[in-house]
């Protein structure tokens, strides 16, 4: 993994400005042009396409570096999907939270079917390690089949209970709102890959706000957000 200086080498702007623009865009209801105006007040001349490129370049790297400090989630999951418009067409964002509302995983897919759901479960199982003890779904049968098939690829998969509960799944439906509130002002994406990267960044910020990272060893208590980000990226 590159050190923090090498990560930002070759850019005209300081890393603090790059991280700030990426972080603010993902966190707040700001357009690229809003950020351009805000940076102009600081005496910085930026093109909106520059910030767009920073999002695509750095979100995957930021996600990798933050994930080194991720806390494990509980083993009771709530799984659901929501809608994201890309190039005028609806696509599907599969998401899961645990019983405490912590984000388990997410995956953007072009279709809502068994193959998409199975891809999501495989990714979530691989990234989380221990299989969940319970998975709560809505009544969509393709998701139930996908969960069973993905669990069947593991020797201990038969120990997981798959169930339906509209009441229990209110938790994931409410959690969608934080993501949708940021996506709404973006007025749709033009490119699937860019959408997936941007959503990954929004999900990262959402997990940070929910306290899903264990940062004690970085000794950043009472530090500002820029200081915390700098410590995580440099670690």
N, C-alpha and C positions, 0 to 999 in steps of 0.2 A: 504494500500500500504506500502511495506517495506521501511524503511529508507535506505539511500544510503549505510551505513556501512553493514547493514544486507543483502542488495542485493548482495554484493560481498564477503560476509563472507565465509571462508573456502577455498578460492583460494590461491594458492601459490604465484601468481603474484599480484602486486598492481593494484587497479582499474584503475589508469591512463594508465597502459600498456594495460589492457583489452579493455578499451574504445578506445584507440588509434588504436589498431590493427583492431577492428571492424569497426571503422570509416574510416580508410585508405583503408581497403579492399573494402568497399562499395562505396567509392568515386573514387578511382583511379584504373587504369588498372594493378592491382597487383595480382599475384597468391599467394596462401598460402605460397609457398616456397620462393617467393620474400620477403614476410614479415618475414619469419624465418631468412633469411639472413640479413635483415635490423635490426632485433632485436639482432642478434648475434654481429653486430658491436657495439651495446650498452652493450655488455657483458651479454646478456640474452639468455639462451638456451631454445628454444621452439620447439615443434613438430608441424608440419602443421595441424595435426588432432586436436590439442588443440585449434588453432584459429578457425577451422571449428566448433568445439563444442561451442565456444564462440558466434559465429554468430547465431547458432540455439537457444542458451539459452537466449541471451540478446536482439536480435532484437525485439521480441514482447514486452518486457518490455520497451525498449527505445521508441518504437512507442507509447505506452500508455502514457508515461511520457511527451513526446513532444506534444502529441495531447491535453493535457490540455491547451495548449497555442495557439491552431490553430485559425487562422483568418477565418471568414466565406467567402465562395466563392460567385461569382456573380450567378445570376439565369438564365443565358443563357449558356447552356452546349454544348460542342462538344464531341461526343462519337465515338470511333473506337476500333478496336482490332488489335493486332500485334501478331507475332509468336515467340514462345520460344520452343527450342528443349529439350525434357526430355527423357532420355533413348533411344535416337535415333528416337523419334517420335515427331511430331510437336504438341504443345498444344497452347492455345490461351490466350493471356493477354488482357482482356477488360480494357480500360482506358477511362477517361473523364477529360477534362479541361474546365474551364469556358472561357468566351470571352476574358479575360485578360491573358490567358495561365496558370492560377493557377490550380494545380491538384485538381480534385474533388474526384476521387476514382479510384480504380483499383481492378481487381479480375482475378486470374489465373484459367482457366478451361480446362478440358481435351478435350472438343469438342466445335465446333462453331455451335451453334444451338439456337433455341428459348429459351430452358430451361436455357442454360448458360447465355444468354443475360438477361433473366428475373431475374436470381439470382444476376447478377451485378446491375441491376436497383434497385432491392429491397434493396440491401446493401447500395447503394449510397443514396437512399432516406432516409433510416433509419439513416445513419451517418451524413447526412447534415442537417436534420431537415426540413426546408421549401422546398417545391417542386420547381423545376425550372419552369420558365415561358416559356422557349424554350429549345428543345433538337434537335440538328442537327446531323443527321446520314448519312451514305453512303446509297447506294441503296439496301442493303441486307435486304430483306423483313422480315426475321426471327427477326431481331433486331427491326424493326418497330412494329411487332406484340407484341414482348416482352415488349417494352416500353409502348404500349397502355394498355396491360394487367396489368402491374405493376402500372401504373398510375390509372387504374380503381379500384384498391384496396383502393384508397383515395378519400374522398368526393370532394376534390378540384382538383382532377386529370384532369378533363375535361377542366381546364383552361390553361393547358400546350399545347403549339403548337409543334408538331413533324414535322420536315421538313428534306429534303435532300438538301445538297449543297456541291459539291466537293470543291468549292472555300473556303467556310467557314471552311470546315474540314481540310484544309491545316494546320491549327494551331495545331490540335491534331497529325497529321501525323509528323509534325516537332518535336513535343514534344516527340514522340516515340524515336527519334534518341538518345536523352540523355540516355535513359534507354538501348537501344540496343547497344550503344557504350560500356557500361560497361558489358553487358551480353556477347558480342561477344568473348572477350578473355577467358571467362570461358569454352568455347568449349562444351557446353551442360551439363545438370544436369543428375544425375543418379536416383534421387528420387523426386517425386512430392512435398511432404511436405517440404523438404529442399529447393527446388526451390522456393516455395511460400514464405517461410520465408526470403530467401535471396533477392528476388525481393521486398518484403515489406521494407527491409532495404535500398535498392537502391532508392526506391520511397521516403522514408523518407529523405534521404540525398538530393534528387532532390528538395523536397519541402522546405527544409531548405535553399538551395541555391536560391530559388525563393522568399524567404522572406515571407513564409506563416505562420509564427508564431509571435505572439505579445509578446515580452519579456521585455517590458518597465519596468514592476514592479520588475523585477529581478535586475535592475540597473547594466547592463553588458555592457554599452556603452564603446567602445574602448577596450574591453577585447579580449583576444586571444580565438581561437576555443576551446582549452581544458578547459579554464575557463568558457566559455559559456556552454559547455556540462556539466560540473560539477554543475553549478548553476541550470540548467534545471532538471538534474537527482535528485538533492538534494531537490528541491522545494517541 
